[in-house]
Each structure stands twice: as structure tokens, then as C-alpha cells.
Amino acid sequence: MSESPSLAAKVVRMLGIVAHLVLLPYYLASGLVAPLWAVIVLVAVWAALLVVALRLWKTRPFLVPLVPVVAVAIWFAAVTAGETWLNWTA
């Protein structure tokens, strides 16, 4: 039998998933600056990070909140790089 996760683990992993879900509108709104192909890639990255978060759900719940942190960094880097080097504008 596996032991039940602690209350802290449950809260932390839930907050991580909720924080990641909150980022989806930002990824979708990238279409205001980025071309369609870039938005599709960004949403695919967001979905892949959701899979990572869900895999961490049971095995390492305290790492789940790091997934939205990585998602913010990737989104910011991609949009900034697109604006700087690919002349994406609003």
C-alpha cells in the first residue's frame, strides 16, 4: 500500500496546477504580438509542461509549482525574442 500524501503536498501540487492553468490565457493572447505559428508552438509547449506537472503530481508534488515558473520564463523569453529578432509587434 502506498501512503497518502501530506496535506502540504496536496496544497502545493494543487497550487502549482492552478498557477499553470492561469498562464494559459497569456499563452493564447500571444497572438496579439506573435504570428499564428508561434502561438501554436507556445501552446504546445504549455501543454507539454502540463504533462510534466501531471507526471510530477504523485512522484514529486513539491516540484509541481516549478512548472509554472518555467512556463513564465519560456513565454517571456519567446515573446521577447520574437519582438527583438523577428520584429513581432502588436
C-alpha positions in Angstrom: 0.0 0.0 0.0 1.2 3.5 -0.8 0.9 6.1 1.9 -1.3 9.1 1.3 0.5 12.4 0.5 0.6 15.0 3.3 -1.7 18.0 3.4 1.2 20.2 2.5 2.0 18.1 -0.6 -1.7 18.2 -1.7 -1.9 22.0 -1.3 1.5 22.7 -3.0 0.7 20.5 -6.0 -2.8 21.9 -6.4 -1.4 25.5 -6.3 1.1 24.5 -9.0 -1.5 23.2 -11.3 -3.8 26.2 -10.8 -0.9 28.6 -11.4 -0.1 26.7 -14.6 -3.8 26.9 -15.8 -3.8 30.6 -15.1 -1.0 31.0 -17.6 -2.9 29.6 -20.5 -4.7 32.9 -21.4 -1.3 34.6 -21.6 0.0 31.9 -24.0 -3.2 32.3 -26.1 -3.0 36.1 -26.0 0.4 35.9 -27.5 -1.4 36.0 -30.8 -1.7 39.8 -30.3 2.1 40.0 -30.8 3.2 36.7 -32.4 2.2 35.1 -35.6 -0.1 32.0 -35.6 2.7 29.5 -36.0 4.4 30.9 -32.9 1.2 30.8 -30.8 0.7 27.1 -31.9 4.3 26.3 -30.7 3.8 28.2 -27.5 0.5 26.4 -26.7 2.2 23.1 -27.5 5.0 24.0 -25.0 2.4 24.9 -22.4 0.6 21.6 -23.0 3.9 19.7 -22.7 4.6 21.5 -19.4 1.1 20.5 -18.2 2.0 16.9 -18.9 5.2 17.3 -16.9 3.3 18.8 -14.0 0.8 16.0 -14.0 3.6 13.4 -14.0 5.2 15.1 -11.1 1.8 15.2 -9.3 2.3 11.9 -7.5 6.0 11.3 -7.6 7.3 14.8 -6.6 4.5 17.1 -5.6 6.8 19.8 -4.3 8.2 20.3 -7.8 4.9 21.0 -9.4 5.0 24.7 -8.6 8.2 25.0 -10.5 6.4 24.1 -13.8 4.5 27.5 -14.0 7.8 29.3 -13.1 9.4 27.6 -16.1 6.3 28.3 -18.2 6.6 32.1 -17.4 10.3 32.1 -18.3 9.7 30.3 -21.6 6.8 32.5 -22.6 8.6 35.7 -21.7 11.8 34.6 -23.5 9.9 33.6 -26.6 7.8 36.8 -26.9 10.8 39.0 -26.1 13.0 37.1 -28.6 10.2 37.4 -31.3 9.9 41.1 -30.7 13.6 41.7 -30.8 14.8 39.4 -33.6 11.7 38.7 -35.6 10.0 42.1 -35.4 6.8 40.9 -33.9 4.7 43.9 -33.0 1.3 44.4 -31.5 
